[in-house]
Amino acid sequence: MRLLASLLLLASALAQEYRALPGADTGFASLDQSYALVYRAENPRAVLLFVPGLLGGSTNFALLAERLKALDPSLEVWAWERRANGLEDREGFLQEDPLAYYRNLKEPDLSPLRAWGLEVHLKDLDLAVEEARKRGPVVLLGHSLGASLATLYAWGHGEKLRGLVLLDGSLGVVQVSREAFLEGQDTPLGRLPGLRALLSGEASPVFGGFLTPKDLALAEAEAYLAAKRPEEPVPFGPYRATREALALLRVDDHYSLFPVFSVSAGRAWAREGLSLLGLLQGRLVLTVRGPRDGVIRWRDTGEATDPRAFLRAFARPETGFSEWYFPYRLLLEIAGHPYALPDLRPRPLPYPVLALGAGRGLIPDPQGFRLGEAFPGTPAEAKVLPGLTHLDLLTEREGRTARALLAYLRGLGLNGPP
């Protein structure tokens, strides 16, 4: 059975197709499209359309898609990607040294992002749903900020769907006042600009946060090379580490300063210490002080996410794990949706809603989804998978997330027996 499952996973990985989809007209003809990494099925019972979160790309869902396809080949999985992927220079992944290429990443024209707010992305998503409906009944699944976008889409076009799943995300996790939405506000991390500053050109149209587009491109390049040559030693400060260890140190929950963007994928075989920046955050974050022997290596300690499978799925020439140029306007207008699109309001849906939280993620309590407020009068179930981080929910190796989704689909009559 294990061999059969491995063969099915390999077959599903080989059946991927990255395609462009029609997009809303914003006056930028070459950029007015979204994208999807598609895992096809013959005569699919259902199409699962996944929406990524903040800074998320389509390969966020690669391991989950492979797991779902292995358990039920009759499903077709679409990992959607927003239009900003059209700004990414993926040429580096065709070079001998992607890292050298992306160390000199040139900034594209970012002016189109000022027009790419909530309304544009909902129109893009609607066009993607229409394309997916040509293949079968569509179930929409949003992760993190993508759950907010999926919720807003269901308020406007819920009748086009056959199901809705929220993955460790809920509309209203981040909210702003009308004044902050228009004029901006000061926060402990600096000033967040409002819509007026954004549209006037005073504020950058790209969500800067803590990771720049170059950071995201280099992280994908590191993971891409690590998947190909995991044991190759490379410089790590005054020491050396394997490519695998270097890439995973950036994203593993033991070492990452950004818990929302971490996975639990093992441990470095190295001398360790505590991070001062982590302590300032009130967290125990480890740092690597040097090797235990000649080279810092990575150990698979059996945690939720398989480290090598994670790296294999992280990046490919067409697409990757992150959205390098995330439109700040989209983030602002989701937080201020009552002011951006006041006609969108909570509504009942003609099918049950499922919400899955992560025990170490954004929503570790089922009550945090507030499903009764978002979808009044709609049958809904919220559950939390313990022990998982925000990203483990998508990448975990045991199939807990996939089995929960398949049970939901069975309740909708959209897939076969367990």
N, C-alpha and C positions, 0 to 999 in steps of 0.2 A: 504493500500500500504506500509506503514512503517513497519507493521508486516511482510509482505511478503518479503520486502527487508532484514529485520533482519534475517529471516529464511534462505534466500539465502546466506547471508554472513556467517551464521553459517555452512551451508552445505558445502560451498566452503572451509571454514577453516578446516573442518573435512576431506576433500578430498585431503589433502596435502600428498606428498610423497617425502622423501629426498633420493636421489639416487646418486651413484657414476657413473661417465662417463669415457670413455677411455681418456687417456692423452698421450702426447708426451713421447717418451722414452728418459730419461736422466740418466739411470743407477741406479735409485732408485725405484725398482719395486713396493714397497708398497705405494710409494708416487706419482707415475706417473699416476695420475688421477685427474680430476676436479669433481665438484659436482653440483647438481641442486636441489632446492626446487621446486617441480612440483605440479601445480594445474591442475589436469587432466580434460579433457572434452571428451565426447563421440563423435567420428567422428569430430574432431575440424576443424573449418573453417580456422584457422590460429594458429600458435604457436608464442607467444611473448616471446623472449629470452632477459632477462634483464641482463646487465653487471654492477656490482657495481663500485663505485669509490675508491679513496684512503682510505684505512683502512675499506672499506665497505664489509659487509657480505650479505648473501642472504635475511635475514629478513628485510633489507632496503626496500624491495619491497612487504612485506607481506600485508600491508593495501591496497596498490594500486592494488595488485593482487586480493584481496577479492572484492574490488570495481568493478574492471573490470569483474570479474566472475559474480557478482550480476547483472550487467547491460547487459552482454552478455554471457550466459553460454556456447555458442558454441566456445568460445576462450579457448585455453590452455595456461597457463602461466608458464614459466620456469625462476626462479630466480637463475642465475648462480653464482657459487662460485669458486674462483680460487683454485689451488692445495694446497696452503699453509694451507688451513683448515685441511689438513691431519696431520699437526704438532700440532694441538690444542688438549689439554687434556680436553675432555668434561665430564670426569668422575665426576667432582664436581657437575654437575647438577643432578646427581642421589643420592647425599648425603643429609643428613638432613640439613646440614649447608653449602651451596656452598661458602659463603663468607669465612668461616674458611679454606676451602679447597684451595681457590685461593689466600689467603694471603701467602700461602707457595708454590706458583706455581713454579715448577721446569722447568728449561730451557731445551728444547729438543736439539738434534743435529741440529744446524742451517747451517751446511756446504752445504746441498743441495741447499739452496737459492742462492748460488753464481752462480749456473748454470741456474737459473730460470729468464731469461731475457725476452725481448720482443718477440723474435722468438719462444721460448717455449710456452709462453702464447697465441700467435696467433695460434700455432698448436693445443693447447688445445681447444681454442675457435672454431677452424675449426671442430674438432672432435665433439664438443658439437652441433654445427650447423648440422652436418651430422646426429647425433642421433635425433635431433628435427625434421629434414626433414622427418624422417620416420613417423612422426605423422601428418604433414601438412606443408603448406607454412610457411616460417620463416620470421618474422620481428624482426630485431635486434634493441635493445634499450639500449643505454649506458648513465649512469648518471655520471657527473663530470669527473674524470679521466677515467671512463668507456666509456665516449663518445669519448675520444681520442683513446682508444683501439678499439672501434667499428668503428671509422673512418678508422683506419689503416687496420682493417680487410676488410672493404668494398673496400679499394683500391686494396687489393690482391684477394678477393673472392666475390666481390659484386654481381656476377651473380648467386650465390647460395641463395641470399636473395630475398624476395618480397617487402621489405621496410626497411627503416632506420630512427631511431629517436634519436636525441641528446637531453639529458635532462640536462640543465644548465651546459654544459661542451663543450669544443671545443679544438681540437688539436692546439697546439701552445700557449695555455694560459701560459705555462711554457716552456721556451726555453733555451738552453745552447749553447755556442760556442764549436767548435771542441776541443780546448785546455781544456776548463772546463770539457767537457765530458770525456776526457782521463785523465786529471791530477787533476781535482777538482778546487774549487774556494772558496774564503773567502766571507762570507755574514755577515750581521749584527747579524744573529743568530748563527754564528760559521762557521766552515769550512765544506763544502759539498765535500765529497771525489769523486774522479773520478773512471773510470772503472779500471785503473791499480791498484790502491790501493785496490779496492774491490776484484779483482781476485787474488791479491798477499796475501790476508789475513790480510792486514793492517787495513782495515775498516770493520765495522760490516756489515753483509749481510742483516740485518733487518733495515727497515726505523724506526729510533728512533723518530725524530720529538719531539712532546710535550706530547705524550701518549705512555707509555711502554706497552708491552704485558700484564703485570700484571694489569696495570690500565684498559685496555680494558676488561680483564677477570673479574675483580671485578665490573666494570660497568654493565656487562651482568648479573652477579650474583645478584647485587642489584636490577636490573629491574625485574629479574626472580622472586625474593622473593616478590617484591612490587606488582607484578601482582597477586600473590597468596594471599597476606595478606596486602592489601594497607593501612589499618588503624592501623596496629600494631605499637606501639610506640617503637622507638629505640634511642640510644644515638646520640646526635648531639652537639659535643663540651660539654659545661657545661649544655646544655639544652636537650630537647627531641623533636623528630620529627616523623611523621608517615613515614613508609617505602616509601610510595608513594611520599611524599614531598622530602625525602632524595634523591631518585633516580632522580626525575625530576629537582631538583636544579642543577644537573650536566649538563643538556642538554638544558634547556629552554633558550630562547634568552635574557631574562631579566638578567640572572645570569651567563651565560657561557662566559668564556674568549675566546672561539674559535667560532666565529660567523658562520663559514662554517659548523660546526658540531652541530648547535643548531636548535631547533624547537620552534614554538610559541604555547605553550600548557597550558597557564594559569599563575597563580601567587601564590606565597606562602602567606599564612595568617600569617604574621610575622612582626616584626619591622625590617626595612631595612636601609641600608646605601650604600655608594658608594665605589666601589673597587678601591684601589690605583693602582693595576696592570692594571685595565681597563682604568683608567685615563692616565697612561703611554702609553697605546695604542691609546689614543685619543678617547676613547669610554666611554659612561656612562653605566657602568656595576654595577648592584646592588649586594649587599651582604646581608645576613641575620644576624642581630645582636641579635635576640632572639625572643621568641614567644610573641604574643599579649595576649595569655592566657596560659593554661598549656602546650600545645603541638603545635609545628609548623605543620600546615596542608597545603594541597594543594587545590586551588580553580580552578575549570574549569570556565574560564571567557569567553568562547565561541570563543577563538582564532582559528586559522586555524587547529591545530592538537588536536584531542581528547586525553587527557592525559592518560586515562585508556586503551583506544584502543592501544595507542602507547606502553605502558608498556607490554600489553598482547602480542604484536607482537615482542617484542625486542629480546627475547632469548628463545630457546628451547634446550633440551639435545643435539640434533645433530648439531645445528648450531645457529648463532646469528647475531647481528647487525654489528659486526666488524670482520676484519681480523687481528688477533693478531700478526701474523708474516709476515707483508707485505714485499716482497722482494725489497730491495733498488735498485737492478739492474733493475727491471721493471720500477720504477719511473725514474731512470736516462736515460734508453734507450727510453722511451716515449718522454722525454724532448729532447733527442738527436737522434731522429729517423732518421734524414738524414744521420747520421754517423753509426748508428747501422744496419739499413736495407735500404741502399741507393736505392735499386730497387723499393721500394714502393713510388709511386708518386700520386698526385691528378689525378682523372679520372672521367668521366661522369658515371652516373648510369642509368639503364633502368627503374627507378621508381622514383617518387618524394621523397624528403627528408623533414622531419619535424624537427624543432628545437624548444624546449620549454625552455624559461628562467624563472627565478624567480626574482621578483621585488626587493627582498632583498638578492639575491643570488650572484653567481659568474658572471653571464651574465645578467645584468638588461636591456641591450639594444640589440634589435634584430640584429643590425649590428655587434655585438661582435662575432657572430657565423662564420662570413666570409664564408658563404656556397658557394659563387661563386668561391672562391679560392680553396676550398677543392674538390668541385664536379662541375667542369666547364661544362656548357651546360646542367645541370640537373635542372628540375623544383624543386623549394624549397620554403618552407615557414618557417619563423621564427617569433615567437610571444613570448611575456612575460606575465606571469600571475602575476599581481600586488599584493603586500602585502605579498608574500610568501618568506620564507627563502629557502636556498639551499636544506634543508631536507624536509621542508613543502611540496615541490613539489611532494614528494613521499608519504607523510603521511596525507595530508590535508583531512578533513572530508566531504567537500561539493561535492567532485567528479569533480572538475574543470579539474584536470589533466586527469582523466579517460575519461571524455567527449571529451576532445581535442584529445586524442588518438583514441577514437572510431570514431570520425569524419574523422581522417586521414585514418583509416582502411576502412571506407565506400568509401572513394575516391579511394582506391586500389581494391575495390570490395571484401573485405575479411570479412565483417560482415554484419549483417542485418540492418533494418531501425532503426532510433533513437527511 
